[in-house]
Amino acid sequence: MRKSDSTGNKLRLYEILASALIFAILIAWALALGLSAGDRELTAAQKRQYAVAKVTDVLADNASPDTWTEGRRIGQQLLEIEVLTGVFKGEVLEATNFLSAYANVDAKLGSKVIVRLDTDEAGEPYVVSVPAYNRAPILLGLALIFAALLVIIGRKKGIMALIGLIYTLACIWFIQVPMILRGAEPIFVSIVIVALTTAASLLFLTGLSRKTLCAVLGCVCGVGVAGVFAAVSGSISQLNGFNLPEAEDLVLRATQDTIRISGLLVSGILVASLGAVMDVAMSISSSCWELRRLNPGLPKAALFRSGMNIGRDAMGTMANTLILAFAGASLNTLLLFRIYGYPMIQIFNSDAMAVELIRGIAGSIGIILTVPLVAALSSALMPPVKLKTGKSGK
């Protein structure tokens, strides 16, 4: 028993060391990318000054409800605000707040808002605009509730899942985005990020085991299949990153940053499908591992069939999840199609609809093909164990 405990402790130590090494590589990589951008000219957005401010008085308010915008107040306000953060903290300033149907920060006494500041020729600050409410405390509170529920219900697994999620977001923000901005091929970068985040997330969650290996390999292959399908479909249908809604802004920015825009469509699909594919891969791998543990002599073919049966149940729900996620994201576009009465031939051939269809179908195909991939890997890497049977009479 002590030997088993010692082996388990050593294995856990290796897992911790491996995780620390991965984090060290990530931090070094991110720092290298950040330092290489140190001599770049600041953008117009970076030169702007924003601060949190509190409305201390509403000096004038001529806004009134508008029937066209479901009662949103349209007009302008004259506010007295106190700057709460930044270099001008403590300053009390006046701000003209314009309320429209789209930019509508309807301030009240005591409201906390985000203000854009600038300075005049004498160096005195003034308020340029009031672009948004201060939503950071609410969003942070929601994130803390999510993290707390994950830890309370998931316990140790929940903590590991949270670490894996943070790692994934860090990889995307500090490695994937900077590398694409520096001219790296988006598809290649996304494949590397998918492999890194999948391996790290599942390692944190389940530790070093054949179960983890099967899930990682199956997930990376499944996401890769989704990417290949999206690339081929995009090439045949003449769709790429230039057909995305943000393409115009990216083209303007690409004059300073050598962004390879054409690969952004497939890159986004790789990242978007990762979560669903990882879920299916881990579900099948864990189930096969448990079946092998409970029935060590189960033949490979039987284990493969069991993995397929389990995967079929997960496959339908996760494919629906992915399709509905993309449908929800394009709901406004669908509404506009119906409002303007576009004919079906125009709807299905439009860039917006075609892009969303390829996103949803490519991700779903990745999920579908992950099922046999992980089932086959599990049956191959979790072989049956021959049980020793004692001779009768002894």
N, C-alpha and C positions, 0 to 999 in steps of 0.2 A: 504493500500500500504506500509505503514511504517512497519507494522507487518510482511508482506511478506519479505521486505528487511532485517529486523532484523533476521528472520528465516534463510534466505539465507546466511547472514553473519556468523551466528552461525554454520551452516552446513559447510561452507567453513573453519571456524576456526577448526572444528573437523577434517576435511580432512587434514589440514596443520599439526595439532598435531599428527594425525595418521602417516602421512608421516615422520615427524621428529622422531617419535618413531621407525619406521621401519629402518630409516637410523642409529639411535643410536644403535639398536640391531646389524645391519650389521657391523658397525665400531667396536663395542665391540667384536663381533665374530671374525672379521678379525684380530684384535689386539691380541686376545687370541691365534689364530692359529700362528701368527707371533712370539709371545713371546715363544711359546712352541718349536719353531724351532731354538731358539737363540743359543742353545748349540750344534747344529749339525755341523759336520765337513764340511768344505768348499769343494765343488766339484772342479774338474780340470777346468771347465769352469768359475767358480766364482773366481778362482785364477788368471785368465788371465787378462791382462790390455789392454783395448781398448781406443782409443782416436780419435777425429776428427783432421785431418791434412790437410794442404794446400800444394799443389805442387808448390814450388817456382822455380824449374828448372828441366828440363829433361836432365840429364848428358849424357845418352847413350840410344839408342833405336834401337834394331835389329829386332823388330817385323815386320811381313809382312802379307798381306792378304792371307787367306787360302781358296781355292776353295771348300773344303769339308764342310766348316762351313759358307757358304753364305757370304764370305768376311771378317769374323772376323779375327782380327790380332792375329797371334800366334808368341810367342817369349818371350823376356824379356826386361825390362827397368831398368835403374838405375836412381832413382829419388832423388832429394833433397826436403825434406818436412819440414814444420814448424808445430809443434804440437800446436793445438789450444785449447785443453781442457785437464783436468786431472792434475795429480801431475807433469807431465813433460811439462806443458804448456810453450811455448816460446822456447823450445829446437829445434834446427835445426839439422836434422839427414839425413843420406843417407839410401835409401831403395831399395832393389832389388825386382822388381815387375814381377812375372812370369805370362805370359798370355797364357791360354789354351782355349780350346773350351768351357769349363764350368766355370772356374774361370777366368773371363776376365774383369778386371778393367783397361781399356785402358786409362791411365792418360794423361792429357794434362797440359800445363802450366796454373796454376790458379785453377785446379780441386780440389775439396774438397773430401777427401776419408776417410775411416775408416782404421786405422792401428792397428795392434796388437803389443804391446810393451813388452819388457822384460829387465832385467838388467844383466850386466856381473858381474864377481867376484868383480870388483872395485865399483859396484853400478851405473855404467854409463848405461843409457838407449840405446837400439838399437831396430830397427824395425825387427820383426819376419816375418810379411807378410802384404800384403795390401788386405784384404778379400772382401771389398765392397766399393761402392760409398757412400757418405753421402746423403742418400735419405730422412732423417728426415724432412728437411724443405719442400720438395715437398709433402710428405705424410701429414704433418701438414697443409700445404696450402689446399690440397684437402679436409681434414677433416673440415677445417674452411669454405670452399665454401659450402660443404654439410650442415653444421650447419646453415650457413647464409641463404641458400635457404629454408631450413626447417622452419626457424623462419619468414622469409619475406613472404613466401606463406602461411604457416600454422598459423602465428601469435601466439596467446596464445596457441592454440592446438599444434603448432609446438614446442613451448618452452617446454610444458609438455611432448611431445613425445621425445624430446632430453634428458630431465631429466630421463625419463623412460629407454631410451637406455643406458645412462651412468650407471644407477643403475644396469641394466641387466649385462653389461660387468664387473662391479665391483663385482657382486655376483659370476660370473663365475671365475674371476681371483683370488679374495681374499678369497673365501669360497669354491667353488666347487673343484678347482684344489688342494689347500692345503689339503682338507679333503680326497680326493682320494689318495694323496701321503702319508697320514698317515694311510692308510689301511681301510678307510671307504668303505662300499659297494657302488660302483659307481652308480648303478641303483637307490638305495634309495636316495643318495645325489642329483642325477639329478632330481628326483621327487620333492624333497624339493625346489631345485633351480627353477624349473619350476613353482611351486605354488607361491613362493615368487616373482619372477620376473613378472609373469602374473598379480598377484594381485596389485603389486606396479605400473607397467606400465599402466594398465587400470585405476587404481585409480588416477594417475597423469593426465591421458588423459581425463577422463569423470567424475571424482568425485564419491562420494558415491551415488549410486542409484541402483534400481532393474536392470536397463540395464547393469550396471557394474557387478553385481552379476551373472546375466545370462551368460555374456561373460566369466567371470573368471571360473565359474563352467564348462561351456561347453568346454573351452580351456583346462583346466586341465584334464577333462575326455577324450577329443580327443587325447591329447598327451599321456595319460595313455594307451589308446587303441592301439596307434601306438607302444608304448613300449612293451605291452603284445604280440602283433602280432610279433614284431621283436624277442622277447625272445623265443616264441614258435617256430617260423620259424628257428631261429638259432639253437635251441636244436634239432629239427628234422633233419636239414641239416648239423649238426655237425659244426656250425660256431659260433665263439665267438671272444673275443678280441685278442686271440692268432693268429687269421687269418688276422689281420690288418698289413699293411706294416711296422709300427713302433714297432711291437711286439718284435722283436729281441733286439732292444735297451732298451725297457721297461723291458724285462726279465733280462738283465744285470744289470739294475738299481734297479730292485726289490730285489736284494740281500741286499741292504742297506735300501730301502724304501719298506714297505710291501704293494705294489700295487696289487690290485685284478684285474688282467688284463682281466680275462674272461668276466667281466661285462662292459668293456669299449665300446663294439660295441653297445649295447642297450643304454648305457648312451649317446653316441654321437648322436644316432638317436633321443632321447628325446629332446636334445637341438636343433638339426638341424631342426626338424619339428615344433618347438615352434612358430617361426615367422609366418609361413604360416597358422597354425591352429589358432593363435591369430587373424590374419587378418580376416579370415572367420567368427570366432565367434563374433568379434566386429561388422562386417558388418551386420550379421543377427540380432543381438541383437539391434543395433541402428535402423535398419529398422523397426523391430517390435515395438520398443518404439515409433517411429514417427507415425506408423500406429495407435497405441493405442491412442496417443495424438490427432490425427486428427479425429479419430472415436472411442470415448470412449466406445460405445456400441457394438463394433465388437465382435462377439462370439469367444470363445477360439478356436474352430475348424477352423474357418475362419482365425484367426491369425496364427495358426499353418501352415495351407496351404500356407498362404502368406510367412511365414518364409521359408518354404521348397522351394517355387518357387524362392525366392531371393537367397537362398543358392545354388540351382542348377546352377545358372549363375556363382556364385563365385567359386563353387566347381571345375568346369572344368578348369578354368584358373589357379587356385592356384595349382591343382594337376599337371598340365603341368609345372608350374614354378618349383615345387619341383623335378620332374623327370628330367627336363632339367638341373637343377642346378647340380644334381649328375652326369648326363651324361657329362656335361661340365668339371666337376672335373676329370673325368676318360677318357677324350679324348685322352690323350697320350697313355694310356693303350690300347684303341681301335685301335689306329694307329699301335701299335706294334703287336697286334693280326693279323691285315691285312698284315703288312709287312712280318711277318714270316709265314703267311699262315696257322695258326692253324686251325684244323678242328672244326666245330661248337660244337661237343660233348665235346671237350677240353675247348673251350671258355666258354660255359655255366656252366661247372662244375669247373672252376678255382675259387680260393679264391677271386681274385680281382673282377671278374664279379658277383659272387654270393653275395658278400658283398654289392656292389653298388646296385644290384637289390633289395635286402632286404631293404636297406636304402630308396630307392625311393618308393617302394611299401608300406612299413610300414608307411612312412610319408603321402602318398596319402590316405591310408585307414583311418588314423587319421583325415585327412581333410574331407573325405566323411562322416564319422560317426559323426563328429562335427555338421554337418548341421541339422540332426534330433534331436540331443541332445539339441542344442541351441534353435531350434524352439519349442521343447517341453517345455523346461524350461521357455522360454519367454511367451508361452501361459498359463503356470501354474502360473508364478509369476507376470504376468501383466493381472490380471482378468478384464473382462469388467465392466464398471461403468454404473450403472442404472441412467439414466438422469431423473430428476424430471420434470414432466409436469404439468402445471397449469390447473385447471378446466375451462372449457369453460364458458363464461359469467362473469368471475371475472377479 
